[in-house]
Amino acid sequence: MSWRVVVIESQSKLDYKMGYLVVRGLETKRVLLDEIAVLLIENPAVSMTGVLIAALTEKKIKVIFCDSKRNPIAELIPHHGCHDSSAKIRSQIAWEQTVKDSIWRDIVSEKIRKQADFLLEIGCLEQARMLSGYTEQIELADTTNREGHAAKVYFNALFGMEFTRSADIAINAALNYGYSMILSAFNREISANGYLTQLGIFHNNMFNHFNLSSDLMEPFRILVDRLVYQMQPVEFDTEEKHEMWRIMDQKVSIDGQSQFVMNAIKIYTKSILDAINDGDASLIKFYGML
């Protein structure tokens, strides 16, 4: 089972040989491909062979490319996620709106519930009670925008009343970086299951290539929020970015088992897709903190 997050920081050439990723830089290192869940290319001066790209795609390894500031800018996504992707895309296009609205309500409810639990842990009792009340008011498709109201209360409780998500500060840089990591993991699983990331159940921005991923990832944002709250970064550079990758190494509870976050995303994504296709929200498997 893949579990490693491999980060390439220095100028090097990446190749494939006998099941291994071969990194040729100042020294040569090898990593078994079957162990890799995510390959993060932080240095734009890295080169890759075509045979490695083919092997990474076949193994469904998430490959993320960064710019000169080491911020994610692109990722490798296979054209064909599975053998019956055409049939699954047709079913995705035909998903019933009432089912999508119901699933979105449950996703938002779970997100706000996790936000409330976190606030309770850190002693923000009044705000936690407010968010718990919001979960009882959510309607189909969250037409009253309880998610937006909860977000304002939640972030002000975590980072202060002057905090806004649009501010150019290290906390927001860390949040955005962490969210992009989570988003990439969902892109991988949705594609691997044969569906299009562009067609969401709630998000429908014509310029967003990852509408469905943006939908499904919502309850997992809290994992990023927890770490950023612990870090309280005053700057966000290489060391802080590497610290954010701890998220993927932690374990959560899902479907009665302890799983790494990467595997939890896989289980949860499959359950959401099954729930939509079967019109049965009870099939959704949400994670819990250990």
C-alpha positions in Angstrom: 0.0 0.0 0.0 1.4 3.4 -1.0 2.1 5.8 1.9 5.3 7.8 1.3 5.3 11.5 0.4 8.5 12.0 -1.6 9.8 15.6 -2.0 12.4 16.5 -4.6 14.1 19.8 -3.5 17.3 20.0 -5.5 18.1 20.0 -9.2 18.1 16.4 -10.4 17.1 13.9 -13.0 14.3 11.5 -12.2 14.3 8.1 -13.9 12.6 4.7 -13.6 14.4 1.4 -13.2 13.1 -2.0 -12.2 10.2 -0.7 -10.1 12.1 2.1 -8.5 12.1 5.9 -8.8 15.8 6.8 -9.3 16.9 10.3 -8.3 20.2 11.3 -9.9 21.6 14.5 -8.3 24.7 15.1 -6.2 24.1 11.5 -5.2 21.8 8.8 -6.5 18.9 7.6 -4.5 16.1 5.0 -5.1 12.6 4.7 -3.8 10.3 1.8 -4.5 7.4 3.1 -6.6 4.8 0.9 -4.8 5.5 2.8 -1.6 4.9 6.3 -3.0 1.6 8.0 -2.6 2.7 11.5 -3.6 5.7 12.8 -5.5 6.2 16.6 -4.9 8.5 18.3 -7.4 9.6 21.5 -5.6 12.4 22.5 -7.9 11.5 23.6 -11.4 15.0 22.5 -12.6 14.1 18.8 -12.1 13.8 16.7 -15.3 11.8 13.5 -15.7 12.0 10.7 -18.3 9.0 9.6 -20.3 9.2 6.1 -19.0 9.0 7.4 -15.4 5.9 9.5 -16.2 4.2 6.5 -17.7 5.1 4.4 -14.6 3.8 7.0 -12.2 0.6 7.3 -14.2 0.1 3.6 -14.2 0.6 3.4 -10.4 -1.8 6.3 -9.9 0.8 8.2 -8.0 -0.1 11.8 -7.4 2.6 14.1 -8.9 2.6 17.8 -8.0 4.8 20.4 -9.6 5.9 23.6 -7.9 7.0 27.0 -9.2 10.2 28.9 -8.3 8.6 29.9 -5.0 7.9 26.2 -4.2 4.1 26.7 -4.5 2.1 24.0 -6.2 1.1 25.1 -9.8 0.2 21.8 -11.6 -0.2 18.1 -11.2 -0.2 15.0 -13.3 -3.6 13.5 -14.0 -4.2 10.4 -16.2 -6.5 10.6 -19.1 -8.2 7.3 -18.1 -8.8 6.6 -14.5 -10.2 3.1 -14.8 -11.5 0.7 -17.5 -15.1 1.8 -17.4 -14.6 5.6 -17.1 -16.9 6.3 -20.1 -19.8 4.7 -18.3 -19.0 6.4 -15.1 -18.8 9.8 -16.7 -22.2 9.3 -18.3 -23.6 8.4 -14.9 -21.9 11.5 -13.4 -23.6 13.7 -16.0 -26.9 12.2 -15.1 -26.7 12.5 -11.3 -30.0 13.7 -10.0 -30.1 17.2 -8.5 -32.1 16.2 -5.4 -29.5 13.5 -4.6 -26.6 16.0 -5.1 -28.4 18.5 -2.9 -28.8 15.9 -0.1 -25.2 14.7 -0.3 -23.9 18.3 -0.2 -26.1 19.0 2.9 -24.5 16.0 4.7 -21.0 17.1 3.6 -21.5 20.6 4.9 -23.0 19.3 8.1 -20.0 17.1 8.7 -17.6 20.0 8.0 -19.3 22.3 10.5 -19.6 19.5 13.1 -15.8 19.0 12.9 -15.2 22.7 13.2 -17.4 22.8 16.3 -15.5 19.8 17.8 -12.2 21.6 17.2 -13.4 24.8 18.8 -14.6 22.8 21.8 -11.2 21.2 22.2 -9.4 24.6 22.3 -11.9 26.1 24.8 -14.0 28.3 22.5 -17.2 27.0 24.0 -19.6 29.8 22.9 -18.5 29.6 19.3 -18.6 25.8 19.3 -22.3 26.0 20.5 -23.1 28.4 17.7 -21.7 26.0 15.1 -23.5 23.0 16.6 -26.7 25.0 16.3 -25.9 25.7 12.6 -25.7 21.9 11.9 -29.4 21.6 12.9 -30.4 24.5 10.5 -28.8 23.2 7.3 -31.3 22.8 4.4 -30.9 20.9 1.1 -28.0 22.3 -0.8 -27.3 24.6 2.2 -29.6 27.2 0.6 -29.3 29.4 3.7 -25.5 29.3 3.6 -24.9 28.0 7.1 -21.4 27.1 5.8 -20.5 30.7 5.2 -21.8 31.9 8.6 -20.0 29.1 10.4 -16.7 29.9 8.6 -16.7 33.5 9.8 -17.3 32.5 13.4 -14.8 29.6 13.2 -11.9 31.5 11.7 -12.3 34.5 14.0 -12.3 32.1 17.0 -9.1 30.4 15.7 -7.1 33.5 14.6 -8.7 36.6 16.1 -11.5 39.0 15.2 -9.3 40.9 12.8 -8.5 37.8 10.7 -9.8 37.6 7.2 -9.1 34.8 4.6 -8.1 37.4 2.0 -5.2 38.9 4.1 -1.7 38.5 2.7 -0.3 36.8 5.8 1.6 33.6 6.7 -1.5 31.9 8.2 -3.4 32.2 5.0 -0.4 31.1 3.0 -0.2 28.0 5.2 -3.9 27.3 5.0 -3.9 27.7 1.2 -0.9 25.4 0.8 -2.5 22.7 3.1 -5.8 22.9 1.3 -4.0 22.5 -2.1 -2.4 19.3 -0.8 -5.8 17.9 0.3 -7.3 19.0 -3.1 -4.6 17.1 -5.0 -5.3 14.0 -3.0 -9.0 14.1 -4.0 -8.1 14.8 -7.6 -6.1 11.6 -7.6 -8.9 9.5 -6.1 -11.7 10.9 -8.2 -9.7 10.3 -11.4 -8.7 6.8 -10.2 -12.4 6.0 -9.8 -13.1 7.0 -13.4 -14.9 10.3 -12.8 -14.3 13.9 -13.9 -13.1 16.4 -11.3 -14.7 19.2 -13.3 -18.3 18.2 -12.7 -19.2 19.0 -9.1 -22.3 18.4 -6.9 -22.3 22.0 -5.6 -19.3 23.8 -6.9 -19.8 24.7 -10.6 -17.3 27.4 -11.5 -16.6 27.1 -15.2 -12.9 28.1 -14.5 -12.4 25.5 -11.8 -11.1 22.2 -13.1 -11.6 20.6 -9.7 -15.2 21.3 -8.8 -16.0 17.8 -7.5 -12.7 17.7 -5.5 -13.6 21.0 -4.0 -16.9 19.5 -2.9 -15.6 16.3 -1.4 -12.6 17.8 0.4 -14.6 20.1 2.7 -14.6 18.0 5.9 -10.8 17.4 5.5 -10.0 21.1 5.6 -10.2 20.9 9.4 -7.0 18.7 9.4 -5.2 21.7 7.8 -6.8 24.2 10.2 -5.6 22.1 13.2 -2.0 22.1 12.1 -1.9 25.8 11.2 -3.5 26.7 14.5 -0.7 24.7 16.3 2.0 26.3 14.1 0.8 29.9 14.3 3.3 30.7 11.5 4.7 34.2 11.2 6.4 33.3 7.9 5.7 30.6 5.4 8.8 29.2 3.7 10.4 25.8 2.9 10.5 24.6 6.5 6.9 25.4 7.1 5.8 23.9 3.9 7.5 20.6 4.8 5.8 20.7 8.2 2.5 20.8 6.4 3.1 17.4 4.9 2.7 16.0 8.4 -1.0 16.0 7.7 -0.7 13.1 5.2 1.3 11.1 7.7 -1.2 11.3 10.6 -3.9 8.7 11.2 -7.6 9.1 11.6 -10.5 6.7 12.2 -12.7 5.6 9.3 -15.0 2.6 8.7 -14.0 1.2 12.1 -10.2 1.3 11.4 -7.2 3.5 11.9 -6.0 4.8 8.6 -3.4 7.2 7.2 -5.1 10.4 5.9 -4.3 9.3 2.3 -6.1 6.0 2.7 -9.0 7.7 4.5 -9.5 10.0 1.5 -9.6 7.0 -0.7 -12.2 5.2 1.4 -14.3 8.4 1.9 -14.2 9.3 -1.8 -15.4 5.9 -2.9 -18.2 6.0 -0.3 -19.4 9.4 -1.6 -19.4 8.3 -5.2 -21.4 5.1 -4.2 -23.8 7.2 -2.2 -24.5 9.5 -5.1 -24.9 6.7 -7.6 -27.2 4.7 -5.2 -29.1 7.7 -3.9 -28.3 6.6 -0.4 -26.4 9.1 1.9 -26.1 6.5 4.6 -23.3 4.9 2.5 -21.0 7.9 3.2 -18.0 7.0 5.5 -16.8 10.1 7.3 -13.5 10.1 9.3 -13.1 10.8 13.0 -10.1 12.1 15.0 -8.1 9.6 17.0 
